[in-house]
Amino acid sequence: MKKLFHRFICLLLTVCIIPVYQSAVAADNQQYLENAILVENGIPRPITKAEYELLLEGIEVDIPTSPIESRGISFEKFVPEVTTRYLNGSLKTAVTPLINGENSGSKIYYGESITFTASFSLSLSSDIKKMVAVTVGGALSAASNSSFQAVFEVPPHELGRVVFTPFYYKSSGTLQHWYQGEHELDPSLSDEEFLTTDLPIQVGKFADGLYELETI
């Protein structure tokens, strides 16, 4: 009788424990993983443990033939040696057409806005050009002001126009290429090149330079 009673108790405990265990397993499988995001059709969403395990079953894994390469970072630095500011006469440009002074003279209040760009002695990426411009203090491009902030008077019986000569920085120095490995504390200099650049100067909204009346 006692043996029969013990068997009954064991069977009862088994029947009670199995559903609880299954429920706990099911709840665990429905929990979202904290450090995983699934992107499907371009839309990211959380992923459950059950989904994750199903995905792992279908993943094809290639055994690498060589160890994974460590990653590092590379960057450039420009070290100017000589920088001078000058009026770039080669870029002197008329910003108005010729105006006839006629009998009593004519006034010029505004003209065309002209954009001036930087030049480099080496072929560089846009990011490196930006870095060099910031280092020197120039701009990659700058435009003249169409309103002049002044009035120019063409003398009677003459032809005149307003011309603009932009200020530029000419800088020469060393373009350094640096590399820092994944497990290296400090970067190391991997290469360096001599670089010269001419950059328009823009402190406000418009290019710095000289506006003047040219008569013929």
Secondary structure as UniProt FT lines:
FT   HELIX           2..29
FT   STRAND          32..40
FT   TURN            41..42
FT   STRAND          43..48
FT   HELIX           49..57
FT   STRAND          73..87
FT   HELIX           89..91
FT   STRAND          93..94
FT   STRAND          99..100
FT   TURN            102..104
FT   STRAND          106..108
FT   STRAND          115..117
FT   STRAND          119..120
FT   HELIX           126..136
FT   STRAND          141..143
FT   TURN            146..149
FT   STRAND          152..154
FT   TURN            156..157
FT   STRAND          159..180
FT   TURN            182..183
FT   STRAND          188..200
FT   STRAND          209..215
//
